[in-house]
Amino acid sequence: MPRVDSEVPLHPKTGRRVVTKAELQATAGLSGILEELDRGRVLSAFKAAVPAMGFPRWVPGTVDTFFRYSRKADWQAGWARVVWPSNEELCRHLDLSLSGLKKRIRKLIDLGLIRAIDVGTGKRWGRRCPRTQQILQACGFDLSPVGERMPEFLAASAEYEALLQEAKALRAQCSAWSRRVLSMTDHGIENGLQGGDWLVWAAEAKTLAQPAKGVSDPRRLVPIEARLKALHYRVADAIQAFVEPVECVDKEPQGSLTDTLITTTTETMIAKAIAREGSRPAQEEGGVGGEVGTPTQPVVAATSAAKDDLLRGFPMNPEVLLHLVPAYRDWVSSSRPDWSDVEKASQVVRQHLQISAHTYGQAQLVLGGRGAAIVVGTIATKHAAKMVHNPTGYLRKMVEQHLKGELRLDKTLHGLADMAGRPGKATRRGQVAQGSFGRLLG
């Protein structure tokens, strides 16, 4: 009997380019509408976004070569933006072999930067209108995806530049804290002050500051700055135990604020409610947990036990905080809110207050996620009352004062409770009557 070949026959070659999954994903959001654009601006926006988009280093030069074959008039609204250079020309301009050129073209297509237009012959050609020079038919490479993605490139490059500037400011802060520590350790060594590990602290400052050099990611710099700042205060406390404060010890390198952090100490309704219901420590179950005011390990060495209690015994839970912070109530829809709801609302509110991401991250590192949410909530309420004009600087100051054990957030919360209980305020969703406020604390 004749043998039956059960193998599946190979797909015949057509000469047409195979569409890949990467290409479809990269161009899924493109509409194909050809608006009028400036060719030079499109190319400039693309090149500026290359680092932010993570494109390979050879991509800008290759795309620039394709753009040389495109005319300025081709970027009018509705006109095709197709170029048809031969492989020989491209290999000569890019100094590539034919196989190397094909790999680059395939990569550009997969990245969604160009689109191949062919009919299966493997040849590239184009035909223009003799009168207007508009492209009527062409087989080659369509450059319109780069133009249509121009808003994406502009946004990516702007965000990337903002991150670079944020990282630059953080590197400067790390350097400033390190220099201050070294200045104080030099003072301790030269004057023979006893009781301080001056050489160890100097070496620690150098070790902490070294990794910050050249780092462009603010998220990596935030913990480094926090550790250097904590070391600074530790060394400053050691010096001030022996001598009067010296001029070289600058404990406010980020600038001071004119606003006070302490609100009125007048006994308020919330204080009466606490006395009636019986206050409980903030770290017990039902409070904000041990996360508040409990810094990470490197910061613990710089703070005493007294500094760890951010609320100083003030009873706190999500419902109490939502009562004190009207700005949070607009972003918490749950009838039984928990701390995750509050922390999400805090993220939104800090953006509205234009508190920078690295300052908020530093607050989370030192105060914990819940503690940062409580502090940002107090700032939001005081900002709405025209008592705070610089929320970012104010948050930095509160973190610094907590590290030094000088922050009295409990008094601020008493003041907010007094403000919330004043007559004449509009009732909003989630607000409770002052008479029932004691039940929130219980």
C-alpha positions in Angstrom: 0.0 0.0 0.0 1.3 3.5 -0.7 2.4 5.4 2.3 0.1 8.3 3.3 2.0 11.4 4.3 0.3 12.7 7.5 2.6 15.7 7.9 0.9 19.1 7.7 2.0 20.9 4.5 4.1 24.0 5.0 2.4 27.4 4.4 3.5 28.6 1.0 5.7 31.7 0.9 3.8 34.8 -0.2 6.5 37.4 0.2 4.3 39.4 2.5 5.5 40.4 5.9 4.1 38.4 8.9 2.3 40.5 11.5 3.6 39.8 15.0 1.9 40.0 18.4 4.3 42.8 19.5 3.4 44.9 16.5 -0.3 44.6 17.2 0.2 45.5 20.9 2.4 48.5 20.1 -0.1 49.9 17.6 -3.4 48.9 19.3 -4.2 52.4 20.4 -3.5 54.1 17.1 -6.5 55.4 15.1 -4.8 56.0 11.7 -6.1 59.6 11.5 -3.4 61.7 9.8 -3.5 65.2 11.4 -1.3 68.0 10.2 2.1 67.9 12.1 5.5 69.5 11.9 8.0 66.8 10.8 10.8 68.4 12.8 8.8 68.7 16.0 7.7 65.1 15.7 11.3 63.8 15.3 12.5 66.1 18.2 9.7 64.9 20.5 10.5 61.3 19.7 14.2 61.6 20.3 13.6 63.4 23.7 11.4 60.4 24.8 13.9 57.7 23.9 15.4 57.4 27.4 12.0 57.5 29.1 10.5 54.9 26.7 13.5 52.5 27.2 14.2 52.2 23.4 17.5 50.7 22.4 20.3 53.2 21.8 20.4 52.6 18.0 16.7 53.5 17.6 17.0 57.3 17.3 19.6 57.2 14.6 17.7 54.7 12.5 14.4 56.5 12.8 16.2 59.7 11.9 17.5 58.0 8.7 14.0 57.1 7.7 12.8 60.6 8.3 15.4 62.0 5.8 13.4 60.4 3.0 10.2 62.0 4.1 9.3 65.5 2.7 7.9 68.3 4.9 4.8 68.5 2.7 4.0 64.8 3.5 3.0 65.8 7.0 -0.1 67.7 5.9 -3.5 66.5 7.2 -4.6 63.4 5.4 -1.4 62.9 3.3 0.4 59.6 3.4 3.8 59.6 5.2 5.5 56.7 3.4 9.1 56.4 2.4 10.6 53.8 0.1 14.4 53.7 0.4 16.2 50.6 -0.9 18.0 48.2 1.3 21.3 49.2 -0.4 20.8 52.9 0.6 19.8 52.0 4.2 22.8 49.6 4.6 25.1 52.4 3.3 23.7 55.1 5.5 23.5 53.0 8.7 26.7 51.0 8.0 24.9 47.7 8.4 24.8 44.3 6.7 21.6 43.2 5.0 20.8 40.8 7.8 21.5 43.5 10.4 19.2 45.9 8.6 16.4 43.4 8.5 16.7 42.8 12.2 16.5 46.6 12.9 13.5 47.0 10.7 11.7 44.1 12.3 12.4 45.7 15.8 11.1 49.1 14.7 7.9 47.5 13.5 7.5 45.6 16.7 8.0 48.8 18.7 5.2 50.4 16.8 7.4 53.2 15.3 7.0 52.3 11.6 4.5 50.2 9.7 5.5 48.1 6.7 3.4 48.5 3.5 4.1 46.0 0.8 2.3 43.8 -1.8 4.5 40.7 -1.6 7.0 41.6 -4.3 9.8 42.7 -1.9 10.3 45.9 -3.9 9.7 49.4 -2.6 8.4 52.2 -4.8 6.1 55.3 -4.7 4.1 57.5 -7.0 3.3 61.1 -6.4 0.8 63.5 -8.0 2.8 65.6 -10.6 0.9 68.7 -9.6 0.7 68.6 -5.8 3.5 66.0 -5.1 1.1 64.1 -2.8 1.8 60.4 -2.4 -0.8 58.5 -4.3 0.5 54.9 -4.1 3.6 53.5 -2.3 5.2 50.4 -1.0 7.7 51.0 1.8 7.5 52.2 5.4 4.8 54.3 6.9 6.1 56.8 9.4 2.7 58.0 10.7 2.8 55.9 13.9 5.6 58.1 15.2 3.6 61.2 14.5 0.4 59.8 16.0 2.3 58.9 19.2 3.7 62.4 19.6 1.5 63.2 22.7 2.7 60.0 24.3 6.3 60.9 23.7 5.9 64.4 25.0 4.2 63.2 28.2 6.9 60.5 28.8 9.8 62.9 28.3 8.2 65.5 30.6 7.6 62.9 33.4 11.2 61.6 32.9 12.6 65.1 33.2 10.6 65.7 36.4 12.0 62.5 37.9 15.5 63.6 37.0 15.0 66.9 38.6 13.6 65.3 41.7 16.5 62.9 41.9 18.9 65.8 41.5 17.3 67.6 44.4 17.5 64.4 46.6 21.2 63.9 45.7 21.9 67.4 46.7 20.1 66.8 50.0 22.1 63.6 50.6 25.3 65.5 50.0 24.3 68.3 52.3 23.4 65.9 55.2 26.7 64.0 54.7 28.8 67.3 54.7 27.1 68.4 57.9 27.7 65.1 59.6 31.4 65.1 58.6 31.7 68.7 59.8 30.4 67.8 63.2 32.5 64.6 63.5 35.6 66.7 62.7 34.6 69.1 65.5 34.2 66.2 67.9 37.6 64.7 67.0 39.5 68.0 67.1 38.0 69.0 70.5 38.4 65.5 72.0 34.8 65.2 73.0 34.2 62.0 74.9 31.2 59.7 74.5 30.8 60.0 70.7 31.9 57.5 68.0 33.1 60.2 65.8 35.2 58.0 63.4 32.4 55.5 63.1 29.8 58.1 62.4 32.1 59.8 59.8 32.6 56.4 58.0 28.9 55.7 58.2 28.1 59.1 56.5 30.5 58.4 53.7 29.1 54.9 53.2 25.6 56.1 53.1 26.3 59.0 50.7 28.3 57.0 48.2 25.5 55.0 46.6 23.5 58.2 46.0 26.0 59.5 43.5 24.6 59.1 39.9 21.3 57.6 41.0 18.4 58.9 38.8 15.5 57.0 40.6 14.0 59.1 43.4 12.6 56.0 45.1 16.1 54.7 45.7 17.3 58.1 47.1 14.4 58.6 49.6 15.6 56.0 52.2 19.3 57.1 51.8 18.3 60.7 52.6 16.2 59.6 55.6 19.2 57.6 57.0 21.6 60.4 56.5 19.2 62.8 58.2 18.7 60.5 61.2 22.5 60.2 61.5 22.8 63.9 61.4 20.5 64.4 64.4 22.2 61.6 66.3 25.6 63.3 65.9 24.1 66.7 66.7 22.6 65.4 69.9 26.0 64.0 70.9 27.8 67.3 70.3 25.2 69.4 72.1 25.5 67.1 75.1 29.0 68.6 75.7 29.0 72.1 74.1 26.6 74.9 73.3 25.0 74.7 69.8 27.6 75.8 67.2 26.9 77.7 64.0 28.0 74.9 61.7 25.2 72.6 63.0 22.3 73.4 60.6 19.2 71.4 61.5 17.0 72.9 58.9 18.7 72.5 55.5 15.4 72.3 53.7 14.2 75.7 54.9 12.0 76.8 57.8 8.3 77.6 57.8 6.5 80.6 59.2 3.5 78.5 60.1 3.3 76.9 63.6 2.7 73.2 63.9 0.9 73.4 67.2 -2.8 74.4 67.4 -4.6 75.8 70.3 -4.2 73.9 73.6 -7.6 75.0 74.8 -9.6 72.1 76.1 -12.1 71.0 73.4 -15.0 68.7 73.0 -12.9 65.9 71.8 -10.8 66.1 75.0 -13.9 65.8 77.1 -15.0 62.9 75.0 -11.7 61.1 75.6 -11.9 61.8 79.4 -15.5 60.5 79.4 -15.0 57.4 77.3 -11.5 56.6 78.6 -8.6 57.0 76.2 -6.6 54.1 74.9 -3.1 54.0 73.5 -2.8 54.6 69.8 -0.9 51.4 69.3 -3.6 49.1 70.7 -6.1 47.2 68.6 -8.7 49.5 67.1 -6.2 52.4 67.0 -3.8 52.9 64.1 -1.5 50.0 64.9 2.2 49.9 65.6 2.9 51.3 62.1 2.3 54.9 63.2 5.4 56.6 64.3 7.5 53.5 64.1 10.3 54.2 61.7 12.2 51.6 59.7 15.4 50.0 61.3 17.9 52.7 60.2 15.8 55.5 61.7 15.1 53.7 65.0 18.7 54.3 66.1 18.1 58.0 65.7 14.9 58.3 67.7 14.0 57.6 71.3 11.0 55.7 72.6 9.3 59.0 73.3 9.6 60.0 69.6 8.1 56.7 68.4 4.6 57.5 69.6 3.4 59.9 66.9 0.0 60.4 68.5 1.2 60.6 72.1 -1.7 58.4 73.3 -4.4 60.2 71.2 -7.1 57.5 70.3 -7.4 57.2 66.6 -9.3 55.1 64.1 -10.4 55.6 60.4 -13.8 57.0 61.4 -12.3 59.5 63.8 -9.8 60.7 61.1 -12.6 61.0 58.5 -14.5 63.1 60.9 -11.5 65.4 61.4 -10.5 65.6 57.7 -13.3 66.6 55.3 -11.0 66.2 52.3 -10.8 62.5 52.9 -14.5 61.9 53.0 -14.9 62.8 49.4 -12.7 59.9 48.4 -13.9 57.2 50.9 -17.2 55.6 49.9 -17.3 52.7 52.4 -19.7 52.9 55.3 -17.2 50.9 57.4 -13.8 52.4 56.2 -10.5 50.8 57.1 -7.0 52.1 57.0 -6.4 51.0 53.4 -9.3 53.2 52.3 -7.8 56.1 54.2 -4.3 55.6 52.8 -5.7 55.6 49.2 -7.6 58.8 49.9 -4.4 60.3 51.3 -2.6 59.5 48.0 -5.2 61.5 46.1 -5.3 64.4 48.5 -1.5 64.8 48.6 -1.6 65.1 44.8 -4.2 67.8 45.1 -2.0 69.6 47.7 0.9 69.3 45.2 3.0 67.4 47.8 5.9 65.8 45.9 6.1 62.1 45.7 9.5 61.8 47.3 8.4 64.0 50.3 5.4 61.8 50.8 7.5 58.7 50.5 9.9 60.0 53.1 6.9 60.6 55.4 5.8 57.1 54.9 9.3 55.8 55.7 9.5 57.7 58.9 5.9 57.8 60.1 4.5 54.6 58.5 1.7 54.5 55.9 -1.1 55.2 58.4 0.9 57.9 60.2 1.6 59.7 56.9 -2.1 59.5 56.1 -2.9 61.2 59.5 -0.3 63.9 59.1 -1.3 64.7 55.4 -5.0 64.8 56.6 -4.1 67.5 59.2 -2.2 69.5 56.6 -5.2 69.3 54.2 -7.6 70.6 56.8 -5.3 73.4 57.9 -4.6 74.3 54.2 -8.3 74.5 53.6 -8.5 76.9 56.6 -5.7 79.1 55.1 -3.4 78.1 57.9 -0.9 76.4 55.7 0.5 77.8 52.5 3.3 75.4 51.6 2.0 71.8 52.1 5.2 70.1 50.9 7.5 72.2 53.2 5.1 71.8 56.0 5.1 68.0 55.8 9.0 68.0 55.7 9.0 70.2 58.8 6.6 67.8 60.6 8.8 64.8 59.8 11.9 66.6 61.0 10.2 67.6 64.3 9.0 64.0 64.8 12.5 62.7 64.4 13.6 65.2 67.1 10.7 64.3 69.4 9.3 67.8 69.2 6.1 67.2 67.1 2.9 67.5 69.2 0.4 66.0 66.7 -2.0 65.3 69.6 -2.5 69.0 70.2 -3.0 69.6 66.4 -5.7 66.9 66.4 -7.4 68.4 69.4 -7.5 71.7 67.5 -9.0 70.0 64.4 -11.7 68.5 66.6 -12.5 71.9 67.9 -12.8 73.2 64.4 -15.0 70.3 63.3 -17.3 70.9 66.3 -17.9 74.7 65.7 -21.5 75.6 64.8 -22.3 76.8 61.4 -20.4 74.2 59.4 -22.2 72.4 56.6 -22.8 68.7 57.2 -21.1 66.5 54.6 -21.2 62.8 54.0 -19.6 60.9 56.8 -19.7 63.7 59.3 -21.1 62.9 62.7 -22.7 65.0 65.3 -20.4 66.3 68.1 -22.5 64.6 70.7 -21.8 61.2 69.2 -18.1 61.8 68.6 -17.2 60.1 71.8 -18.7 56.8 70.5 -16.2 56.9 67.6 -13.4 57.0 70.1 -14.8 54.2 72.2 
